[in-house]
Each structure stands twice: as C-alpha cells, then as structure tokens.
C-alpha cells in the first residue's frame, strides 16, 4: 500500500476559512498562504454584504467587475480542486459564525482593508471570534506600506506627497511577492454555496455595460495588463501618460482595487524588467503614481471623514451652486467643451477615464460650474470600474483645492488649452464626440469659434448636433475666483 503524500491531512482536522474580500487572487495572497501552511482543509468564502460598506457600497460599474472577478477566482480555485463559497449576507460576523458551525473550522484569516467602516467592522469580528477561541489572523495584502508604518518622525501623518514619497524611498517599500498557491486542500464535505449570478451584480437592462467587454477582470487579466505596462508603456510613461488618445497608461487601477494583482507584484515586475539603480526616469514616474495610491490610503486612514467632508475645513463654507441641469449636462458629456464631453462619454461607455482627462473634467465641475466636489465623486463612484474610496476621495479633494497637497483652487484649467496641449490632433475628441469628426482640427476643441461655413461643411449645427458651451470660460473663471475670494474673506 503506497504511503500518503507529505502534504496529506487528517480529514478529521478542523479546516481554515479564508475570507476573500478585496484580494481576489491566488498569488501573493498572505492570508491564503498562511492557511496553506497550516496543512488543514481550506474553505474559501466570499460574503456579499454591501450594507456594511456604509454609504460606499459598490456602484453599478464596480458590481459588474466584481461579478466577473468572482467568476475568475472561482475558476482558478476549481483548477486546484477547491471551491469558492459565495453567500449573500446581512451581517458578515453572523455569516462567519454560521459557516464555522457548519464546517467545524477553528481558524479564520483575511487580508486587511482600510476603509473606515470596514476597519471598525473587522475589529469587532476579530474580537468576537477570538472570544470564542477561534484563531484569527489578518495580513497586509494590498499596500506596499500600511498607513501606520509610513508616518513622520513625530508619529503624525503626512499631508504633502513629496515628503511622503521620500520617506517611502528611505524606508524601502514592498516585499518579495509570495508564490501562487499550487494546491489547496479540500474539506471532506463542502458547505452550501449560492451562485454568483444570484447576487444580481450585473445590470438588468439598457445594456449599459456593453462597452465593458474590452476589459478582462480577474488575476490573468491583471497580469496581462502588467505585461503590457512593462513592455509597451513604462519606458515612455512620463510623456504618454498625459495623452488620452494613446494607450499610454497602465490601466491596472481596477485590477489593483479588486486585489487581482498586488502592488508588490507590480513593483517586483518593474524591478525585474528594469534592474539596477536608479530606475529610469519614466519608470520612476509610474512608481511614484503607485505610491500616490498609497498616499490616498494613508490620508483615508488618518482622516476618515474626507470621503464626505473637506480635509481643509475652510472649504466647508465654500459657496457652491446647486444646478441640476449643469450637473446632468456634465454627467452626459453635453457641456459644449469637447475635451470634457469626450471624457465623460468615455467613462459612461467603458467604465474608465484617462487620468489626465479625469483632472480636466473634475476641475470643470468644481470651478467652471461651481458644483460641489462630492457630486462628482458620487458620479465617479457609480460609473468607474476602478472606483476606489481612497483614490476617488483624494482625486476629488485635490481638484477642489480642499485636500492634502491639493491643486490651489485658483489654478483653473482652461479646457480649450488642455485639449490643445494633450489632444493636439483631436483624436480623442473625435473618438468620443463623433459628431465633431469632420471639423477642422484648429477648431476641434472650440467648435463655437468656427465660422458658419466651417460648421456647415462639417455637418454641425451648434445647439442641435453638438451643444453650445453651457458656460463661457472667461466668465466662469472670474466667477470661480470671486467665490474663492469670498471664501477667504
């Protein structure tokens, strides 16, 4: 009779529950790695409990991505002889206790999240389980450096990026990624699982997600994006990242948000592709953006009110204007400013928007229209596939001038100049505003400046085929500066 393999287990031993959250991958997964080393059966589980996210339950686009990411993880686990137990939950703590009772598990492990409501929830769950003599282990599976480790010498948080970056470099950041699990021991019997489709994550009508098919959610898709970054983007990143008509960014943001790839893996891939010190300038530019993402989590951890309130309390008294018509025109890409409209239409069609254009459309909303940044953040939250509370909050507060290391409010982007500078041939505008495709490039970013004949030859009637500007830049700029002056007294 052959002997048992060295990694076999006593099927009567208690299993370990691995609670997947924003870490939907098998590689560089500390919680899964810890569970595998226990050499007991593993029960992977995902609880869908959006009510526990406070007001930041995943939006429509994020739910689409989550559906397919879970499908991908389920498939990856099946290849290793395992399963993903999926359950809708109204209370993750009660759901975990029930699963422990069903399976006899004596340990639960997860990778940490850093959103305020989730930190509070997880602390309560850990305390309750430990009180019941359940082993609980949590790990950093998301960040290069957790918020409490990257503080200033006096223990206070950073509010300016450059010294934050320098501190990270001086300390060193990132670790060697853990290898992907190659075998996951199965329990003697599996608990009941719901179908992923039963979570109703996909849109039920209007085919809003039709343009999302250019994305490949899941761990394999994430590593394909990383390969593209390393072979086609990184060496020219500093320049191409600003050109929305080119594929010059990593487009890794949704994969990072859902934890299909870790920041460690991205950084390790970069260092392997570009060995030696220092890194090439273009490559370092990307690494700085990876650490900028970390800065967002640093701020969210120390200033948990910032998703809804300005970091700079002075801006609580800013004289914002409530204008539903202007907000809707911005959301639909009907402002009359082509670079703004192109960005908003790209967002609606693809669930993503080029980062340079994100800054332009955000500036337009809060400065040209004087609509509060929270309204823009809410729209991005619902329509972005990569909607991430830390990054979304930091980006909008930056644009509004109210956040850490923010752009001064008096720095008002001119959408005409921004379009001319970063989309000089109008390729991006023509892609997303096809009604302007026949317009001479000299007027592509300001169709109202074209003559009647030029508009007629391009087949455009302003106000019918393409909207007239909903505000005049020069007037809007002066109004914004007056509002800022009023704020400062």
C-alpha positions, 0 to 999 in steps of 0.5 A: 500500500503506497504511503500518503503524500507529505502534504496529506491531512487528517480529514478529521482536522478542523479546516481554515476559512479564508475570507476573500474580500478585496484580494481576489487572487491566488498569488501573493495572497498572505492570508491564503498562504498562511492557511496553506501552511497550516496543512488543514482543509481550506474553505474559501468564502466570499460574503456579499454584504454591501450594507456594511460598506456604509454609504460606499457600497459598490456602484453599478460599474464596480458590481459588474467587475466584481461579478466577473472577478468572482467568476475568475477566482472561482475558476482558478480555485476549481483548477486546484480542486477547491471551491469558492463559497459565495453567500449573500449576507446581512451581517458578515460576523453572523455569516462567519459564525454560521459557516464555522458551525457548519464546517467545524473550522477553528481558524479564520484569516483575511487580508486587511482593508482600510476603509473606515467602516470596514476597519471598525467592522473587522475589529469587532469580528476579530474580537468576537471570534477570538472570544470564542477561541477561534484563531484569527489572523489578518495580513497586509495584502494590498499596500506596499506600506500600511498607513501606520508604518509610513508616518513622520518622525513625530508619529503624525501623518503626512499631508504633502506627497513629496515628503511622503514619497521620500520617506517611502524611498528611505524606508524601502517599500514592498516585499518579495511577492509570495508564490501562487498557491499550487494546491489547496486542500479540500474539506471532506464535505463542502458547505452550501454555496449560492451562485454568483449570478444570484447576487444580481451584480450585473445590470438588468437592462439598457445594456449599459455595460456593453462597452465593458467587454474590452476589459478582462477582470480577474488575476490573468487579466491583471497580469496581462495588463502588467505585461503590457505596462512593462513592455509597451508603456513604462519606458515612455510613461512620463510623456504618454501618460498625459495623452488620452488618445494613446494607450499610454497608461497602465490601466491596472487601477481596477485590477489593483482595487479588486486585489487581482494583482498586488502592488508588490507584484507590480513593483517586483515586475518593474524591478525585474524588467528594469534592474539596477539603480536608479530606475529610469526616469519614466519608470520612476514616474509610474512608481511614484503614481503607485505610491500616490495610491498609497498616499490616498490610503494613508490620508483615508486612514488618518482622516476618515471623514474626507470621503464626505467632508473637506480635509481643509475645513475652510472649504466647508463654507465654500459657496457652491451652486446647486444646478441640476441641469449643469450637473446632468449636462456634465454627467452626459458629456453635453457641456459644449467643451469637447475635451470634457464631453469626450471624457465623460462619454468615455467613462459612461461607455467603458467604465474608465477615464484617462487620468489626465482627462479625469483632472480636466473634467473634475476641475470643470465641475468644481470651478467652471460650474461651481458644483460641489466636489462630492457630486462628482465623486458620487458620479465617479463612484457609480460609473468607474470600474476602478472606483476606489474610496481612497483614490476617488476621495483624494482625486476629488479633494485635490481638484477642489483645492480642499485636500492634502497637497491639493491643486490651489483652487485658483489654478483653473484649467482652461479646457480649450488649452488642455485639449490643445496641449494633450489632444493636439490632433483631436483624436480623442475628441473625435473618438468620443464626440463623433459628431465633431469628426469632420471639423477642422482640427484648429477648431476641434476643441472650440467648435463655437469659434468656427465660422458658419461655413466651417460648421456647415461643411462639417455637418454641425449645427451648434445647439442641435448636433453638438451643444453650445458651451453651457458656460463661457470660460472667461466668465466662469473663471472670474466667477470661480475666483470671486467665490474663492475670494469670498471664501477667504474673506 
